[in-house]
Amino acid sequence: MTTSQETLLILGATGKTGGRIVQRLQALGLPVRQGCRGATPAFDWEDRSTWAAVLQGVHSAYISYQPDLAVPGALESIQAFTDQAVQSGVRKLVLLSGRGEVEAQQAERVVQNSGVDWTLLRASWFCQNFNEAHFLEPILEGELALPVGPIPEPFVDAEDIADVAVAALTQPGHSGQLYELTGPRALTFAQAVTEIAQATNCDIGFLSVPADDYRQALEQQQLPPPLIDLVMYLFTTVLDGRNTAVADGVQRALGRPARDFSDYVRRTAATGAWNRPM
């Protein structure tokens, strides 16, 4: 059980999971250090000179790597950060990992071999990609076009990931556990968009496009080539059906079922996030 004197470091503190974890820990009255560029002290994965100050006095750390554990250099950064964290006295590591990514599983092994307490959160695609990321703009425009076919994905709610992370950071019983975190059912991107359309009473379509066409569209947007490569890897490799199966990680960690995609849609529609601008 985490005490009120043990500092908790949350990397990616402004991200989809990190921000939610910070809010929960602060509500519990626990000392939280936010690991991001805008915090004091600042944290930057690309600037290792920022790591020492952020790690000082930290007992437990939540590791979320940006933009993804699959990018070149991520494994080396995870290894270096883990080593430095252990040397600075961190006793608990909770890693956000991804399903179906060989690179993510390599990062998991780094944490498992760290010599300190660990918990792994291996998550499927986030529900929140539809309202807090790059899917939002095309949804507002009326059509989401992606290089994926009718491959079902058991989208996981970031609220569930945050709940599991907080439990792993603050409660006993999660040591040495690998939790595969998914929603309770798998649905295709087309089905997901249909649910959003029905909840918002908007005409929103889904279009499956060839991978080469999608890459060309990203290149026309002048996105950095490494980011384009990452996006294409996630769509064409990770979404090949390998991750369709539903897992029981949320139930195992929290003793309750995972939130359904329809629950996420109802909550998000109520916020007006998908309301089209006049």
C-alpha positions as CSV (number, residue, x, y, z in Angstrom):
1,M,0.0,0.0,0.0
2,T,1.4,3.4,-1.0
3,T,1.8,5.8,1.9
4,S,1.1,9.6,1.8
5,Q,4.9,10.2,1.8
6,E,5.8,8.2,-1.3
7,T,6.1,10.3,-4.4
8,L,4.6,8.8,-7.5
9,L,6.0,9.8,-10.9
10,I,3.6,9.8,-13.9
11,L,5.3,10.0,-17.3
12,G,3.1,11.3,-20.1
13,A,1.1,13.3,-17.5
14,T,-0.7,15.2,-20.1
15,G,-1.6,12.2,-22.2
16,K,-4.8,10.1,-22.5
17,T,-3.8,7.8,-19.6
18,G,-1.3,9.9,-17.7
19,G,-3.7,12.8,-17.2
20,R,-6.4,10.6,-15.8
21,I,-4.0,8.8,-13.5
22,V,-2.7,12.2,-12.1
23,Q,-6.3,13.3,-11.4
24,R,-7.0,10.0,-9.5
25,L,-3.9,10.1,-7.5
26,Q,-4.4,13.8,-6.6
27,A,-7.9,13.0,-5.5
28,L,-6.5,10.4,-3.1
29,G,-4.2,13.0,-1.6
30,L,-1.0,11.3,-2.8
31,P,2.1,13.3,-3.8
32,V,2.3,13.2,-7.6
33,R,5.1,14.3,-9.9
34,Q,4.1,15.0,-13.4
35,G,6.6,13.8,-16.0
36,C,6.2,16.0,-19.0
37,R,7.9,18.9,-20.8
38,G,5.7,21.6,-19.2
39,A,6.1,20.5,-15.6
40,T,8.7,21.6,-13.1
41,P,11.1,19.8,-13.1
42,A,10.5,19.1,-16.8
43,F,10.8,15.6,-18.3
44,D,11.7,14.9,-21.9
45,W,12.3,11.4,-23.3
46,E,14.7,13.0,-25.9
47,D,16.8,14.8,-23.2
48,R,18.2,12.4,-20.7
49,S,19.7,15.3,-18.7
50,T,16.1,15.9,-17.5
51,W,15.7,12.5,-15.9
52,A,17.6,12.8,-12.7
53,A,15.7,15.7,-11.2
54,V,12.3,14.0,-12.1
55,L,13.4,10.7,-10.5
56,Q,14.7,12.2,-7.2
57,G,12.7,10.9,-4.3
58,V,10.3,8.9,-6.4
59,H,9.1,5.5,-5.0
60,S,6.9,4.4,-7.9
61,A,6.7,5.4,-11.6
62,Y,4.2,5.0,-14.4
63,I,6.0,4.7,-17.7
64,S,4.2,5.8,-20.9
65,Y,6.5,6.2,-23.9
66,Q,5.7,8.7,-26.6
67,P,4.9,8.4,-29.4
68,D,4.9,4.6,-29.2
69,L,7.1,1.7,-28.1
70,A,7.4,0.6,-31.7
71,V,9.5,3.6,-32.9
72,P,13.2,3.2,-33.4
73,G,15.2,4.1,-30.3
74,A,12.3,3.4,-27.9
75,L,13.7,0.3,-26.5
76,E,17.1,1.9,-25.7
77,S,15.3,4.8,-24.0
78,I,13.2,2.4,-21.9
79,Q,16.3,0.5,-20.9
80,A,18.2,3.7,-20.0
81,F,15.3,5.1,-18.0
82,T,14.6,1.9,-16.2
83,D,18.3,1.6,-15.2
84,Q,18.4,5.2,-14.0
85,A,15.1,4.8,-12.1
86,V,16.3,1.8,-10.2
87,Q,19.7,3.4,-9.4
88,S,17.8,6.5,-8.0
89,G,15.7,4.3,-5.7
90,V,12.5,3.7,-7.5
91,R,11.0,0.5,-6.2
92,K,7.9,0.0,-8.4
93,L,7.5,0.3,-12.2
94,V,4.2,0.2,-14.1
95,L,4.6,0.1,-17.9
96,L,2.0,1.0,-20.4
97,S,2.5,-1.5,-23.3
98,G,0.7,-2.4,-26.5
99,R,-0.9,-5.6,-27.7
100,G,0.6,-7.3,-30.7
101,E,3.8,-5.2,-30.9
102,V,7.1,-7.1,-30.7
103,E,8.9,-3.9,-29.7
104,A,6.5,-3.4,-26.8
105,Q,7.1,-6.9,-25.5
106,Q,10.8,-6.2,-25.7
107,A,10.3,-3.2,-23.5
108,E,8.2,-5.3,-21.1
109,R,11.1,-7.6,-20.6
110,V,13.3,-4.7,-19.7
111,V,11.0,-3.7,-16.9
112,Q,10.5,-7.4,-15.8
113,N,14.3,-7.7,-15.5
114,S,14.8,-4.5,-13.6
115,G,15.1,-6.1,-10.2
116,V,12.3,-4.1,-8.7
117,D,8.5,-4.6,-8.4
118,W,6.7,-4.3,-11.7
119,T,3.3,-4.4,-13.3
120,L,2.6,-4.5,-17.1
121,L,-0.5,-3.0,-18.7
122,R,-0.7,-4.3,-22.3
123,A,-3.5,-2.3,-23.8
124,S,-5.5,-2.5,-27.0
125,W,-6.5,0.5,-29.1
126,F,-8.0,3.3,-27.0
127,C,-11.6,4.3,-27.3
128,Q,-10.4,7.9,-26.9
129,N,-8.6,7.8,-30.2
130,F,-12.0,8.8,-31.6
131,N,-12.3,12.0,-29.7
132,E,-8.9,12.9,-28.3
133,A,-6.7,12.2,-31.2
134,H,-6.4,12.2,-35.0
135,F,-9.7,10.5,-35.6
136,L,-11.7,13.5,-34.3
137,E,-11.3,15.9,-37.2
138,P,-12.5,13.5,-39.9
139,I,-15.4,12.4,-37.7
140,L,-16.4,16.0,-37.4
141,E,-16.1,16.4,-41.1
142,G,-18.4,13.4,-41.6
143,E,-16.1,10.6,-42.8
144,L,-13.3,8.6,-41.2
145,A,-11.1,7.0,-43.8
146,L,-8.4,4.5,-42.7
147,P,-6.3,1.7,-44.2
148,V,-8.1,-1.0,-42.3
149,G,-10.6,-3.7,-43.4
150,P,-13.3,-5.4,-41.3
151,I,-10.9,-6.4,-38.6
152,P,-12.6,-6.2,-35.1
153,E,-10.7,-4.5,-32.3
154,P,-11.7,-4.7,-28.6
155,F,-11.2,-1.0,-27.9
156,V,-10.3,-0.2,-24.3
157,D,-11.5,2.8,-22.4
158,A,-8.6,5.0,-21.1
159,E,-10.6,5.3,-17.9
160,D,-10.1,1.6,-17.3
161,I,-6.4,1.9,-18.0
162,A,-6.1,4.7,-15.5
163,D,-8.1,2.7,-12.8
164,V,-5.8,-0.3,-13.3
165,A,-2.6,1.9,-13.2
166,V,-3.7,3.6,-10.0
167,A,-4.4,0.2,-8.4
168,A,-1.0,-1.1,-9.5
169,L,0.7,2.0,-8.1
170,T,-1.1,2.2,-4.8
171,Q,-2.4,-1.2,-3.8
172,P,-0.9,-4.6,-3.0
173,G,-1.7,-7.7,-5.1
174,H,-0.5,-6.4,-8.5
175,S,3.2,-7.3,-8.3
176,G,4.6,-9.2,-11.2
177,Q,1.3,-9.1,-13.1
178,L,0.8,-8.7,-16.8
179,Y,-2.7,-7.3,-17.5
180,E,-4.0,-7.4,-21.0
181,L,-6.5,-4.6,-21.1
182,T,-9.3,-4.6,-23.7
183,G,-13.0,-3.8,-23.8
184,P,-15.6,-6.5,-23.3
185,R,-16.3,-6.9,-27.1
186,A,-14.5,-6.4,-30.4
187,L,-16.0,-4.3,-33.1
188,T,-14.7,-3.0,-36.5
189,F,-13.9,0.6,-37.1
190,A,-17.0,0.8,-39.3
191,Q,-19.1,-0.4,-36.4
192,A,-17.5,2.0,-34.0
193,V,-18.2,4.9,-36.3
194,T,-21.8,3.8,-36.7
195,E,-22.3,3.8,-32.9
196,I,-20.9,7.4,-32.8
197,A,-23.2,8.4,-35.6
198,Q,-26.2,7.0,-33.9
199,A,-25.3,8.6,-30.5
200,T,-24.8,12.0,-32.1
201,N,-27.6,11.8,-34.7
202,C,-25.0,12.8,-37.3
203,D,-24.3,11.4,-40.7
204,I,-20.8,9.9,-40.2
205,G,-19.4,7.3,-42.6
206,F,-16.4,5.0,-42.6
207,L,-14.2,4.4,-45.7
208,S,-11.6,1.7,-46.0
209,V,-8.8,2.9,-48.2
210,P,-5.7,1.3,-49.7
211,A,-2.6,1.6,-47.5
212,D,-0.6,3.3,-50.3
213,D,-3.3,5.9,-50.7
214,Y,-3.3,6.6,-47.0
215,R,0.5,6.9,-46.9
216,Q,0.3,9.4,-49.8
217,A,-2.3,11.4,-47.9
218,L,-0.1,11.6,-44.8
219,E,2.9,12.6,-47.0
220,Q,0.8,15.4,-48.5
221,Q,0.1,16.6,-45.0
222,Q,3.9,16.9,-44.6
223,L,4.0,14.7,-41.5
224,P,7.5,13.5,-40.4
225,P,8.5,10.3,-42.2
226,P,9.1,8.4,-38.9
227,L,5.5,9.3,-37.7
228,I,4.1,8.1,-41.1
229,D,6.0,4.9,-40.7
230,L,4.6,4.4,-37.2
231,V,1.0,5.1,-38.3
232,M,1.3,2.7,-41.2
233,Y,2.8,0.0,-39.0
234,L,0.0,0.3,-36.5
235,F,-2.7,0.1,-39.1
236,T,-1.2,-2.6,-41.4
237,T,0.6,-4.8,-38.9
238,V,-1.0,-4.5,-35.5
239,L,-4.5,-4.4,-37.0
240,D,-4.2,-7.7,-38.8
241,G,-6.5,-9.6,-36.6
242,R,-3.9,-10.7,-34.0
243,N,-5.5,-8.6,-31.3
244,T,-9.2,-9.3,-31.9
245,A,-9.6,-11.6,-28.9
246,V,-11.0,-10.1,-25.8
247,A,-8.8,-10.3,-22.7
248,D,-9.8,-10.3,-19.0
249,G,-7.1,-7.9,-17.6
250,V,-9.6,-5.3,-16.3
251,Q,-11.6,-7.9,-14.5
252,R,-8.5,-9.5,-13.0
253,A,-7.1,-6.2,-11.8
254,L,-10.2,-4.5,-10.6
255,G,-12.7,-7.2,-9.9
256,R,-15.3,-5.7,-12.3
257,P,-16.0,-5.9,-16.1
258,A,-14.3,-3.5,-18.5
259,R,-16.3,-0.5,-19.8
260,D,-18.1,-1.1,-23.1
261,F,-17.5,1.0,-26.2
262,S,-21.1,2.1,-26.1
263,D,-20.5,3.5,-22.5
264,Y,-17.6,5.5,-23.8
265,V,-19.7,6.8,-26.8
266,R,-22.6,7.9,-24.5
267,R,-20.3,9.7,-22.1
268,T,-18.4,11.4,-24.9
269,A,-21.4,12.4,-26.9
270,A,-22.8,14.0,-23.8
271,T,-19.8,16.3,-23.6
272,G,-20.4,17.7,-27.0
273,A,-17.0,16.6,-28.3
274,W,-18.5,15.4,-31.6
275,N,-20.7,18.4,-32.1
276,R,-20.0,19.8,-35.5
277,P,-19.0,23.5,-35.6
278,M,-21.7,25.8,-37.1
